[in-house]
Amino acid sequence: MVYAIISDVHANAIALSAILEDARRCGAKKLLCLGDVVGYGPEPESTVSTIRARAAFTLAGNHDDAVSGRLDASDFIDLAADAVSRHREALSEENLAWLKSLPYTYTGKSFLCAHGDFTSPKTFEYISDEHEAAANFAATKAQLMFVGHSHVPGIFLTGASGKVYSLPPTDFTLEDGKRYIVNPGSVGYPRTNGNVCESTYVLYDDTEKTVSFRRLPFTVRSVMQTGRNPKRLKKRIVAAAACAAAVAAGAAAWMLAPEERVETVTEVLTNNVTRVVEKVVAIRQIDRAENCTLFSTDKKVRVEVKLAKGSPAAQLQLTFKDESGKILWEERWTAKKSKKATVSVPKGAASATLSAGRASGDTSATFDIFKLYPKQ
């Protein structure tokens, strides 16, 4: 049987429709969804209804749990937190109850599935490097595992030596003595490296033992809020970024980094290509900063911030630079009480800086804790 395995649809009905049609043309007989049906996107009700009708099974993702009330979303970034309340209002009671009932893992005839990882499925940990993949290989005996969550398509592979390898999304046939963790990427909210912006999913043929990655063009307007929900008409939030922005970002991964706060978005047509021009709110006045020198062995950094009692909110910005001082990647958050995050270090980064500025008004934030350090 041929399975179409998708993940991270994020209320993007247009992208989901394109994937379903492609899977049908490819001969898929069953649709499996690894979670995050909702979150970020503009059409939660129609997306949930479609998944319920078409998927043979669906797992809970962290955004699904947040919207259904099973997960505390207080640590979500602004864009994601806004979508939680917006989607709760837009979804029917029946669809909310369905989200709340979703399981965290699935055991197929010849494979396992989870949204995040298999060491702690309910807490939605990432499998983003070889070390985390090794822990998941140790947690199960399955030859083939499918996970989502990171939005980045790819493969982790191990064999008789026990060494774990990270591979780009490449079609393959299962081999005896080898084990695989496959991430199909994201249908509705891709974060693809380079200047290519596309929805991705995988086809798994359990008879031929083949896994194939499918890539479809991504329509930027599919993640734009259209004001269909009148209760939220005055708070339209755009969850889109231009594929062109990835070109400017160089080695940075394409995404509407959810951490970036979009102030204005303009749709532009150039040679029949839709682009989005965005203006991101940046820290205009830095009140506090913490620097961290990075070595080639540093793979992640840890941010820990706690505001003092009575302090106004702070806007935080994490910046990675190479040896020449060129900015490789930035992430931004608004901290109202506290913020904890573990962030992957981009390739070539020589330093990281955590900056704090004023989220609003003229009063600087005060902190009980303000830390940035490499995480081993």
SERO-4910 file (N, C-alpha, C, O; in steps of 0.05 Angstrom, whole numbers):
BEGIN
 pado doro    nc1    nc2    nc3   cac1   cac2   cac3    cc1    cc2    cc3    oc1    oc2    oc3
  Met    A     17    -24      0      0      0      0     18     25      0     39     26     12
  Val    A      8     46    -14     23     71    -15      9     90      4    -14     97      2
  Tyr    A     25    100     24     16    120     43     26    148     35     49    151     27
  Ala    A      9    168     38     18    196     36     20    205     65      1    205     80
  Ile    A     44    213     73     49    221    100     56    251    101     75    260     89
  Ile    A     38    266    115     41    295    115     44    305    144     38    290    163
  Ser    A     53    330    147     55    341    174     54    372    172     58    384    151
  Asp    A     47    384    194     49    413    197     33    428    175     45    444    160
  Val    A      7    422    174    -10    435    154    -16    464    162    -18    481    145
  His    A    -19    469    188    -22    496    199    -44    512    186    -39    535    177
  Ala    A    -67    500    185    -92    515    176    -89    527    148   -101    548    142
  Asn    A    -73    515    131    -69    524    104    -85    506     85    -74    486     75
  Ala    A   -109    514     80   -127    497     64   -119    495     35   -122    475     22
  Ile    A   -107    517     24    -98    517     -4    -75    497     -8    -76    481    -26
  Ala    A    -55    498     10    -33    480      7    -42    451     12    -32    433     -2
  Leu    A    -60    446     31    -70    419     36    -84    408     11    -80    385      4
  Ser    A   -100    425     -2   -115    416    -26    -95    407    -48   -100    387    -61
  Ala    A    -74    423    -51    -54    416    -72    -40    390    -66    -35    373    -84
  Ile    A    -34    386    -40    -20    361    -32    -39    337    -36    -30    316    -46
  Leu    A    -64    339    -29    -83    317    -32    -86    309    -61    -87    285    -67
  Glu    A    -87    329    -78    -90    323   -107    -65    310   -118    -67    291   -134
  Asp    A    -42    319   -109    -17    307   -118    -15    278   -108     -6    260   -123
  Ala    A    -23    273    -83    -22    246    -72    -41    227    -87    -34    204    -91
  Arg    A    -64    238    -94    -83    221   -109    -71    213   -136    -74    190   -145
  Arg    A    -59    233   -150    -47    227   -176    -24    207   -174    -19    191   -192
  Cys    A    -11    207   -151     12    188   -147      3    161   -137     20    143   -133
  Gly    A    -23    157   -134    -33    130   -126    -34    124    -97    -36    101    -89
  Ala    A    -32    145    -79    -33    140    -51    -60    130    -43    -81    140    -53
  Lys    A    -61    110    -25    -86     98    -16    -94    108     11   -118    108     18
  Lys    A    -75    116     28    -81    125     55    -66    150     61    -42    153     54
  Leu    A    -79    169     75    -67    194     83    -61    192    113    -80    186    129
  Leu    A    -37    197    122    -29    198    150    -19    226    156     -2    237    142
  Cys    A    -29    238    178    -22    265    186     -7    264    212    -17    253    232
  Leu    A     17    276    213     34    275    237     29    298    256     44    301    276
  Gly    A      8    314    252      1    334    271      6    363    263     16    368    241
  Asp    A     -2    381    280     -3    410    275    -21    415    251    -13    427    231
  Val    A    -46    406    253    -66    413    234    -72    442    235    -78    455    214
  Val    A    -72    454    259    -78    482    262    -53    497    271    -31    486    272
  Gly    A    -57    523    277    -35    541    284    -26    558    261    -23    548    238
  Tyr    A    -22    583    265    -11    603    246    -31    610    224    -38    634    221
  Gly    A    -41    591    209    -55    596    183    -83    608    185    -93    611    207
  Pro    A    -95    613    162   -120    628    161   -146    612    162   -167    623    167
  Glu    A   -145    585    157   -170    570    154   -170    545    171   -169    523    160
  Pro    A   -172    548    197   -171    524    215   -195    506    212   -192    482    211
  Glu    A   -219    518    209   -243    501    208   -244    483    183   -249    459    186
  Ser    A   -239    495    160   -240    478    136   -217    459    135   -220    436    125
  Thr    A   -194    466    145   -171    448    145   -176    424    164   -170    402    156
  Val    A   -185    430    188   -191    408    206   -213    389    195   -210    365    196
  Ser    A   -233    400    183   -255    384    172   -244    366    149   -252    343    147
  Thr    A   -227    377    133   -215    362    111   -198    339    121   -200    317    112
  Ile    A   -181    345    140   -164    324    152   -180    302    165   -175    279    162
  Arg    A   -201    310    180   -218    290    192   -231    272    172   -234    248    176
  Ala    A   -238    283    149   -252    267    129   -233    250    112   -240    229    103
  Arg    A   -208    259    109   -190    246     90   -168    229    103   -160    210     91
  Ala    A   -159    236    127   -137    222    139   -145    196    152   -165    196    166
  Ala    A   -130    175    148   -135    150    162   -129    152    191   -142    140    208
  Phe    A   -109    167    198   -104    175    226    -89    201    227    -76    209    208
  Thr    A    -92    215    249    -80    241    254    -68    241    282    -82    233    301
  Leu    A    -44    251    285    -32    254    311    -35    283    322    -39    301    306
  Ala    A    -32    286    348    -32    312    360     -5    326    357     15    314    362
  Gly    A     -6    351    348     18    368    349     16    388    371     -5    390    384
  Asn    A     37    402    376     37    422    398     17    444    394      4    454    413
  His    A     13    453    369     -7    473    363    -35    462    366    -53    477    375
  Asp    A    -39    437    359    -65    425    362    -72    424    392    -95    430    400
  Asp    A    -53    416    408    -57    414    437    -62    441    450    -78    444    468
  Ala    A    -48    462    440    -51    489    450    -79    499    444    -93    511    461
  Val    A    -88    495    420   -115    504    412   -137    489    427   -157    501    435
  Ser    A   -133    463    431   -153    447    444   -153    450    474   -172    442    488
  Gly    A   -132    462    485   -131    467    514   -114    447    529   -113    448    554
  Arg    A   -103    427    515    -87    407    529    -59    417    536    -45    405    552
  Leu    A    -50    438    523    -23    449    526    -24    478    533    -39    493    520
  Asp    A     -9    487    553     -7    515    560      9    529    539     32    523    534
  Ala    A     -3    550    527     10    565    505     23    590    515     29    608    498
  Ser    A     27    593    541     37    619    551     66    624    541     74    647    541
  Asp    A     80    603    533    108    607    525    110    610    494    132    612    483
  Phe    A     87    610    481     87    613    452     95    641    444     89    660    459
  Ile    A    108    644    422    114    671    412     88    685    403     67    672    401
  Asp    A     89    711    399     65    727    395     48    716    372     24    713    375
  Leu    A     60    711    349     45    702    326     30    676    331      7    673    324
  Ala    A     44    657    344     32    631    350     10    634    371    -11    621    369
  Ala    A     15    650    392     -4    654    413    -30    667    402    -52    659    411
  Asp    A    -27    686    385    -51    699    373    -67    678    357    -92    678    358
  Ala    A    -53    661    343    -67    641    327    -82    621    345   -104    612    337
  Val    A    -72    615    369    -86    597    387   -113    608    394   -133    594    391
  Ser    A   -115    633    402   -141    644    410   -158    648    385   -183    644    386
  Arg    A   -146    656    363   -162    660    338   -174    633    329   -197    633    320
  His    A   -159    612    330   -168    586    321   -189    574    340   -208    560    331
  Arg    A   -186    579    365   -207    570    384   -234    582    378   -254    569    380
  Glu    A   -234    608    370   -258    621    364   -270    611    337   -295    609    334
  Ala    A   -252    604    319   -262    597    292   -271    568    290   -288    562    273
  Leu    A   -261    550    307   -268    522    305   -294    515    319   -302    527    339
  Ser    A   -308    496    307   -333    486    319   -326    470    344   -304    461    347
  Glu    A   -346    467    362   -342    451    386   -334    422    379   -317    410    392
  Glu    A   -345    412    357   -340    385    349   -311    382    340   -297    363    348
  Asn    A   -301    401    325   -273    400    316   -253    405    338   -232    393    339
  Leu    A   -260    422    357   -243    426    381   -241    400    397   -220    393    406
  Ala    A   -264    387    401   -264    362    416   -247    341    401   -233    325    414
  Trp    A   -248    341    375   -232    322    359   -203    327    363   -187    308    367
  Leu    A   -194    352    362   -166    359    367   -157    349    394   -135    339    397
  Lys    A   -174    352    414   -167    345    441   -165    315    444   -153    305    464
  Ser    A   -176    299    426   -176    270    428   -153    257    413   -150    233    415
  Leu    A   -137    272    399   -116    261    382    -95    247    398    -86    257    419
  Pro    A    -85    224    389    -63    209    402    -36    222    396    -34    239    378
  Tyr    A    -16    213    411     11    224    407     29    207    390     49    217    379
  Thr    A     23    181    388     39    164    371     21    145    356     -3    142    363
  Tyr    A     32    133    335     17    114    319     36     91    311     59     96    303
  Thr    A     27     67    314     43     43    306     30     31    282      8     19    283
  Gly    A     44     33    259     34     21    235     45     -7    232     58    -18    250
  Lys    A     39    -20    209     47    -47    205     77    -50    204     88    -70    213
  Ser    A     90    -30    193    120    -32    190    134     -5    197    156     -1    188
  Phe    A    121     12    212    133     38    219    119     50    243     98     41    252
  Leu    A    132     70    255    121     85    277    119    115    269    133    124    251
  Cys    A    101    129    282     97    157    277     94    173    303     83    164    322
  Ala    A    105    198    303    101    217    324    103    244    312    113    248    290
  His    A     93    264    327     96    292    317    124    302    322    137    312    304
  Gly    A    133    300    348    159    310    355    180    288    356    195    284    337
  Asp    A    182    274    378    201    252    380    189    229    396    166    231    406
  Phe    A    204    207    399    194    183    412    203    180    440    194    162    454
  Thr    A    222    197    449    231    195    477    210    208    496    208    199    519
  Ser    A    195    227    486    175    241    502    154    253    484    153    277    481
  Pro    A    137    236    472    118    246    451    100    268    460     92    285    444
  Lys    A     92    269    486     73    289    495     85    317    499     71    336    502
  Thr    A    112    318    500    125    344    505    136    356    479    147    378    479
  Phe    A    134    341    457    140    352    430    169    362    428    174    385    421
  Glu    A    188    344    434    216    351    431    223    349    401    210    334    386
  Tyr    A    244    364    393    252    363    365    273    341    360    288    334    378
  Ile    A    274    331    336    296    315    327    310    331    306    302    331    282
  Ser    A    330    346    314    342    366    296    372    360    290    384    373    273
  Asp    A    383    340    304    411    334    299    416    304    304    398    290    313
  Glu    A    441    295    299    447    267    301    445    257    330    437    234    335
  His    A    452    274    349    450    265    378    421    260    385    416    240    398
  Glu    A    403    278    378    375    274    384    363    250    369    347    235    380
  Ala    A    372    246    345    363    223    329    373    197    342    358    177    343
  Ala    A    397    196    353    408    172    366    391    165    390    386    141    395
  Ala    A    382    185    405    365    179    428    339    166    420    328    149    434
  Asn    A    328    175    397    304    163    387    307    135    376    290    118    378
  Phe    A    330    130    363    335    103    354    337     84    378    329     61    377
  Ala    A    348     94    400    351     78    424    324     74    438    320     54    452
  Ala    A    305     92    434    279     91    448    260     71    435    240     64    447
  Thr    A    265     63    410    248     44    396    264     23    382    289     25    380
  Lys    A    251      3    372    264    -18    357    255    -17    327    263    -35    312
  Ala    A    239      2    320    228      4    293    250      9    273    269     24    278
  Gln    A    247     -2    249    266      4    228    260     31    215    278     45    207
  Leu    A    234     39    215    226     63    201    208     80    219    188     70    230
  Met    A    215    105    222    199    124    238    194    150    223    212    159    208
  Phe    A    171    161    226    164    186    214    158    207    235    143    201    254
  Val    A    169    230    233    164    252    252    161    278    236    170    281    213
  Gly    A    148    298    249    145    325    238    158    345    256    181    342    265
  His    A    143    367    261    150    387    281    170    408    272    165    432    277
  Ser    A    192    400    261    213    420    254    207    435    228    219    455    222
  His    A    189    424    211    182    435    185    205    431    165    203    441    142
  Val    A    226    417    172    249    414    154    250    385    144    255    366    160
  Pro    A    246    380    118    247    353    108    275    341    109    295    356    104
  Gly    A    278    316    115    304    303    116    303    275    128    282    265    134
  Ile    A    327    263    130    329    235    139    352    233    159    373    246    156
  Phe    A    347    217    180    369    208    197    372    177    193    352    163    192
  Leu    A    396    168    191    401    140    183    422    129    202    442    142    209
  Thr    A    418    103    210    439     89    226    440     60    216    420     49    206
  Gly    A    463     48    220    467     20    212    481      4    233    478      9    257
  Ala    A    495    -16    224    508    -35    243    528    -22    261    532    -30    284
  Ser    A    541     -1    251    562     13    268    550     29    290    563     35    310
  Gly    A    524     36    288    511     52    308    514     82    304    501     98    318
  Lys    A    531     90    286    535    119    280    511    129    265    499    116    248
  Val    A    503    154    272    479    166    261    487    187    240    505    204    246
  Tyr    A    474    186    217    480    205    196    455    222    190    433    212    191
  Ser    A    460    247    183    438    265    174    440    268    144    461    274    133
  Leu    A    418    264    130    417    265    101    396    284     92    375    288    105
  Pro    A    400    297     69    379    314     57    356    297     48    359    272     46
  Pro    A    333    309     42    310    294     32    316    280      5    317    293    -16
  Thr    A    320    254      6    328    238    -17    311    213    -18    308    200      2
  Asp    A    301    206    -41    285    182    -44    303    157    -39    327    157    -47
  Phe    A    293    137    -25    309    113    -19    292     89    -16    267     90    -13
  Thr    A    305     66    -16    293     40    -11    304     29     15    328     29     19
  Leu    A    287     20     33    296      9     59    314    -14     55    309    -31     38
  Glu    A    336    -15     70    355    -37     69    357    -51     95    355    -39    116
  Asp    A    360    -77     94    363    -93    119    387    -84    134    408    -79    122
  Gly    A    385    -82    160    407    -74    177    409    -44    181    427    -35    195
  Lys    A    392    -28    167    392      1    170    365     10    181    344     -2    176
  Arg    A    367     32    196    343     44    207    341     73    200    361     86    194
  Tyr    A    316     83    199    311    110    187    292    126    204    272    115    214
  Ile    A    297    152    207    278    171    217    274    191    194    293    204    185
  Val    A    249    194    185    242    211    162    224    233    171    203    229    184
  Asn    A    231    258    163    214    281    168    204    290    140    220    297    123
  Pro    A    178    290    136    167    298    110    167    328    105    160    337     83
  Gly    A    174    344    126    173    373    122    145    383    128    129    370    143
  Ser    A    138    406    118    113    419    124     96    424     99    106    432     78
  Val    A     70    419    101     52    424     80     46    454     78     47    467     57
  Gly    A     39    466    102     28    493    101     44    515    111     36    539    109
  Tyr    A     69    510    122     85    531    133    114    524    131    128    520    151
  Pro    A    124    521    106    151    510    102    173    528    112    171    552    112
  Arg    A    195    515    121    219    529    129    242    516    114    257    501    126
  Thr    A    244    522     89    263    508     71    288    524     68    287    548     65
  Asn    A    311    510     69    337    524     65    339    536     37    329    525     18
  Gly    A    354    558     36    359    570     10    336    587      0    320    597     16
  Asn    A    334    590    -26    314    608    -37    291    593    -49    274    604    -63
  Val    A    288    567    -43    266    551    -53    245    549    -31    250    540     -9
  Cys    A    221    556    -38    198    556    -19    178    536    -30    165    541    -50
  Glu    A    174    514    -16    156    493    -27    143    476     -4    156    472     16
  Ser    A    119    467     -9    107    447      8    119    420      3    125    413    -20
  Thr    A    123    404     24    134    378     21    119    357     36    106    363     57
  Tyr    A    119    332     27    108    309     41    122    284     30    138    287     12
  Val    A    116    261     41    129    236     31    108    215     23     86    215     34
  Leu    A    116    198      5    101    174     -2    116    150      8    140    148      3
  Tyr    A    102    132     22    115    108     32    100     84     21     77     80     26
  Asp    A    114     67      6    103     43     -6    113     20     11    136     12     10
  Asp    A     95      8     27    104    -13     46    107    -40     32    117    -59     45
  Thr    A    100    -42      7    105    -66     -8    133    -65    -21    149    -84    -19
  Glu    A    139    -43    -34    165    -39    -47    186    -29    -28    210    -29    -34
  Lys    A    177    -21     -4    196    -11     17    210     14      7    234     17     12
  Thr    A    196     32     -5    208     57    -16    196     81     -2    172     82      5
  Val    A    212    101      2    204    127     12    211    148     -8    234    150    -17
  Ser    A    191    164    -17    196    185    -37    187    212    -27    165    214    -16
  Phe    A    203    232    -30    196    259    -23    182    273    -46    190    271    -69
  Arg    A    160    287    -40    146    302    -60    147    332    -53    145    339    -30
  Arg    A    152    348    -73    155    377    -69    136    392    -88    134    386   -112
  Leu    A    120    410    -77    101    426    -92    106    455    -88    114    464    -67
  Pro    A    101    472   -109    104    501   -106     87    511    -83     64    502    -80
  Phe    A     97    530    -68     82    542    -46     71    568    -53     84    586    -64
  Thr    A     45    572    -48     31    597    -54     31    615    -29     18    608     -9
  Val    A     45    637    -30     48    654     -7     21    664      4     17    665     28
  Arg    A      3    671    -15    -23    682     -6    -39    662     10    -58    669     23
  Ser    A    -31    636      9    -46    615     23    -44    618     54    -60    606     68
  Val    A    -24    633     64    -21    636     92    -29    664    102    -23    672    124
  Met    A    -41    680     84    -50    706     92    -78    705    104    -96    691     95
  Gln    A    -81    721    126   -108    723    137   -126    739    119   -117    760    107
  Thr    A   -150    730    115   -169    744     97   -192    757    111   -209    769     98
  Gly    A   -193    754    137   -216    767    151   -241    751    149   -263    762    153
  Arg    A   -240    725    143   -264    709    141   -278    706    168   -303    702    169
  Asn    A   -263    708    190   -276    706    216   -281    735    226   -262    749    234
  Pro    A   -306    744    226   -312    772    232   -304    780    260   -299    803    266
  Lys    A   -302    760    279   -295    766    306   -266    775    308   -258    788    327
  Arg    A   -250    768    288   -222    775    289   -214    794    266   -191    798    261
  Leu    A   -234    806    253   -229    823    230   -210    845    236   -194    853    219
  Lys    A   -212    857    260   -195    880    267   -167    872    275   -150    889    279
  Lys    A   -162    846    277   -135    837    285   -124    817    265   -115    795    272
  Arg    A   -125    824    239   -114    807    219    -84    804    224    -69    823    226
  Ile    A    -75    779    225    -47    773    228    -37    759    203    -48    738    196
  Val    A    -17    769    191     -6    756    167     16    736    175     35    744    188
  Ala    A     13    711    167     33    691    173     48    683    148     49    659    142
  Ala    A     59    703    133     73    696    109     99    711    107    102    732    118
  Ala    A    117    699     92    142    714     85    149    707     57    142    686     47
  Ala    A    163    725     44    170    721     16    191    700     13    210    699     28
  Cys    A    189    684     -8    211    667    -15    235    684    -22    258    676    -18
  Ala    A    229    708    -33    251    726    -40    267    735    -15    290    741    -17
  Ala    A    254    734      8    268    742     33    290    722     39    310    729     51
  Ala    A    285    697     31    306    677     36    331    682     19    353    676     28
  Val    A    327    693     -5    350    699    -21    367    720     -7    392    718     -6
  Ala    A    354    740      4    369    761     18    382    751     43    403    760     51
  Ala    A    370    730     55    380    720     80    403    701     76    416    692     95
  Gly    A    409    694     50    432    677     44    428    649     56    410    635     48
  Ala    A    445    641     74    445    614     85    423    610    105    418    588    114
  Ala    A    408    631    113    387    629    133    364    612    121    359    613     97
  Ala    A    351    597    139    328    581    130    305    599    124    300    619    137
  Trp    A    289    592    102    266    607     96    244    601    115    239    577    121
  Met    A    232    621    125    207    618    140    197    646    147    213    665    147
  Leu    A    172    648    152    163    672    166    172    665    194    157    653    209
  Ala    A    196    673    201    205    665    227    183    674    245    178    698    247
  Pro    A    169    656    260    147    664    276    156    685    296    139    700    307
  Glu    A    182    687    302    192    706    321    191    734    310    191    754    325
  Glu    A    191    737    283    191    764    272    163    776    272    144    763    265
  Arg    A    161    801    281    135    814    284    131    831    259    144    851    256
  Val    A    113    822    241    108    836    216     90    860    221     68    858    233
  Glu    A    100    884    212     84    908    216     67    914    192     43    921    195
  Thr    A     78    911    168     63    915    144     71    894    124     94    885    123
  Val    A     52    885    107     58    866     86     44    875     61     21    881     61
  Thr    A     59    876     39     48    885     13     52    863     -7     74    852    -10
  Glu    A     31    856    -21     32    835    -41     41    848    -68     30    869    -76
  Val    A     61    836    -81     72    847   -105     71    826   -127     78    803   -121
  Leu    A     64    833   -151     65    814   -173     88    823   -192     88    845   -203
  Thr    A    107    805   -196    129    810   -214    133    786   -232    140    764   -222
  Asn    A    128    789   -258    129    767   -276    112    744   -267    120    720   -269
  Asn    A     88    751   -258     68    731   -249     77    715   -224     66    693   -219
  Val    A     96    725   -209    105    713   -184     96    729   -161    101    754   -160
  Thr    A     83    717   -142     73    731   -118     96    733    -98    108    713    -91
  Arg    A    101    757    -89    120    761    -68    108    777    -45     87    789    -49
  Val    A    120    776    -23    111    792      0    133    810     10    155    800     15
  Val    A    128    835     11    147    854     22    140    860     51    117    868     56
  Glu    A    158    855     69    151    858     97    168    878    111    191    883    104
  Lys    A    156    891    131    171    909    148    170    897    176    149    894    188
  Val    A    193    891    187    195    877    212    202    897    234    220    914    231
  Val    A    187    896    256    193    913    279    219    904    291    221    881    300
  Ala    A    239    922    292    265    915    304    269    932    329    255    951    334
  Ile    A    289    923    345    295    938    369    309    965    361    330    964    349
  Arg    A    297    986    368    308   1012    360    328   1023    381    346   1037    373
  Gln    A    324   1015    406    343   1024    426    349   1001    445    331    990    458
  Ile    A    374    992    445    382    970    461    388    979    490    405    996    494
  Asp    A    374    967    509    378    974    537    397    955    551    409    961    572
  Arg    A    399    931    540    416    911    553    425    890    532    410    884    513
  Ala    A    449    879    535    459    860    516    478    840    529    492    848    548
  Glu    A    478    816    520    496    795    530    509    782    506    495    772    488
  Asn    A    536    781    505    550    769    483    560    741    490    566    735    513
  Cys    A    563    724    469    572    697    473    589    689    449    580    688    427
  Thr    A    615    683    455    633    673    434    627    644    428    623    628    447
  Leu    A    626    637    403    619    609    395    642    595    382    658    607    368
  Phe    A    644    569    387    664    552    375    651    533    355    626    530    356
  Ser    A    667    520    339    655    502    319    640    479    331    622    468    318
  Thr    A    646    472    356    632    450    369    606    458    382    590    441    391
  Asp    A    600    484    383    575    494    395    553    492    375    553    505    354
  Lys    A    533    475    381    511    470    363    486    486    370    469    491    353
  Lys    A    483    493    395    459    507    404    467    528    426    487    525    439
  Val    A    450    548    428    453    567    451    427    567    466    405    561    456
  Arg    A    429    574    492    406    575    510    400    604    518    419    618    527
  Val    A    376    612    516    367    638    525    350    635    550    331    619    550
  Glu    A    356    649    571    340    648    595    336    677    605    356    691    613
  Val    A    312    686    605    305    713    613    281    713    632    262    699    627
  Lys    A    283    727    654    261    731    672    259    760    680    278    772    691
  Leu    A    236    772    675    233    800    682    227    804    711    214    787    724
  Ala    A    236    826    723    230    832    751    201    838    754    187    846    736
  Lys    A    191    834    778    163    839    784    156    868    779    170    886    787
  Gly    A    135    873    764    126    900    757    140    911    733    134    934    725
  Ser    A    159    897    721    173    907    698    155    908    673    139    890    670
  Pro    A    158    928    656    144    927    631    155    905    613    177    894    618
  Ala    A    141    898    592    150    877    573    176    886    559    181    910    557
  Ala    A    191    867    549    216    873    534    215    859    508    204    837    505
  Gln    A    227    872    488    231    858    463    259    847    462    278    862    467
  Leu    A    261    821    457    287    807    457    295    801    428    279    795    411
  Gln    A    321    803    423    331    797    397    357    780    400    376    789    413
  Leu    A    358    757    387    381    740    386    394    741    359    381    736    339
  Thr    A    419    749    358    433    754    332    458    736    330    474    736    349
  Phe    A    461    722    308    485    706    303    501    720    281    490    729    261
  Lys    A    527    722    285    545    735    266    569    716    260    576    700    277
  Asp    A    580    719    236    604    704    230    629    721    238    626    742    251
  Glu    A    653    711    232    677    724    241    680    752    230    693    769    242
  Ser    A    669    758    206    671    784    194    650    804    205    651    827    198
  Gly    A    632    794    222    611    811    233    585    811    217    567    825    223
  Lys    A    585    794    196    560    792    180    539    777    195    544    756    207
  Ile    A    514    788    195    492    775    208    483    751    192    476    753    169
  Leu    A    483    728    205    474    703    193    445    697    198    431    685    181
  Trp    A    435    704    222    408    697    229    400    713    254    416    719    271
  Glu    A    374    720    255    363    735    278    337    723    285    321    714    268
  Glu    A    331    722    311    305    715    321    296    735    341    312    747    355
  Arg    A    270    740    342    259    761    360    235    750    375    219    734    365
  Trp    A    232    759    400    209    751    417    201    776    433    217    795    437
  Thr    A    176    776    442    167    795    462    163    780    488    148    761    489
  Ala    A    178    788    509    177    774    535    160    791    554    166    815    559
  Lys    A    139    780    564    121    794    583    129    787    612    127    804    630
  Lys    A    136    762    617    145    754    643    172    739    642    191    746    657
  Ser    A    174    720    623    199    705    621    201    694    593    181    693    578
  Lys    A    224    684    586    229    671    561    252    652    564    274    659    573
  Lys    A    247    627    555    267    606    554    267    594    527    245    587    517
  Ala    A    290    591    514    291    580    487    318    568    482    338    578    492
  Thr    A    318    546    467    343    534    458    343    537    427    324    528    414
  Val    A    363    550    417    364    557    388    389    545    375    411    546    386
  Ser    A    385    533    352    407    521    337    425    542    326    416    563    317
  Val    A    451    537    328    471    556    318    474    553    288    480    530    279
  Pro    A    471    574    272    474    571    243    504    565    236    522    573    250
  Lys    A    507    551    214    534    544    205    551    569    200    542    588    187
  Gly    A    575    570    211    593    592    207    591    614    228    606    634    226
  Ala    A    574    611    247    570    632    268    594    632    287    603    611    296
  Ala    A    604    656    292    627    659    311    618    672    337    633    671    357
  Ser    A    595    685    337    585    698    361    555    700    361    542    699    340
  Ala    A    544    702    385    515    706    388    512    729    408    527    732    427
  Thr    A    491    746    403    485    768    421    456    768    427    439    767    410
  Leu    A    449    769    453    422    772    462    418    801    471    431    811    489
  Ser    A    400    815    457    394    843    463    366    846    473    348    831    467
  Ala    A    362    867    489    336    873    500    330    903    495    347    920    500
  Gly    A    306    908    486    297    935    482    269    939    493    258    920    505
  Arg    A    257    962    488    231    968    499    209    958    480    209    966    456
  Ala    A    191    942    490    170    931    473    150    953    467    138    953    445
  Ser    A    146    972    485    128    994    481    134   1015    502    145   1009    523
  Gly    A    127   1040    497    130   1062    516    159   1070    519    176   1063    503
  Asp    A    165   1085    540    191   1097    544    206   1084    568    228   1093    575
  Thr    A    194   1064    580    206   1052    604    221   1027    597    211   1009    584
  Ser    A    246   1026    607    262   1002    602    253    979    620    244    983    642
  Ala    A    256    955    610    250    931    626    273    927    646    296    934    641
  Thr    A    266    914    668    286    906    688    285    875    690    263    863    687
  Phe    A    308    863    696    309    834    695    320    822    720    338    834    733
  Asp    A    309    799    728    321    783    749    341    764    737    361    758    750
  Ile    A    335    754    713    353    735    699    356    745    670    336    751    657
  Phe    A    381    745    660    386    753    632    411    737    624    433    747    628
  Lys    A    407    714    611    429    696    606    429    687    577    408    683    564
  Leu    A    453    683    566    457    671    540    483    655    542    504    665    549
  Tyr    A    481    629    535    504    611    538    502    587    519    479    580    512
  Pro    A    524    575    511    523    551    494    510    528    509    515    525    533
  Lys    A    495    513    496    482    489    508    495    464    497    495    459    473
  Gln    A    506    448    515    520    424    507    501    402    501    509    380    494
***
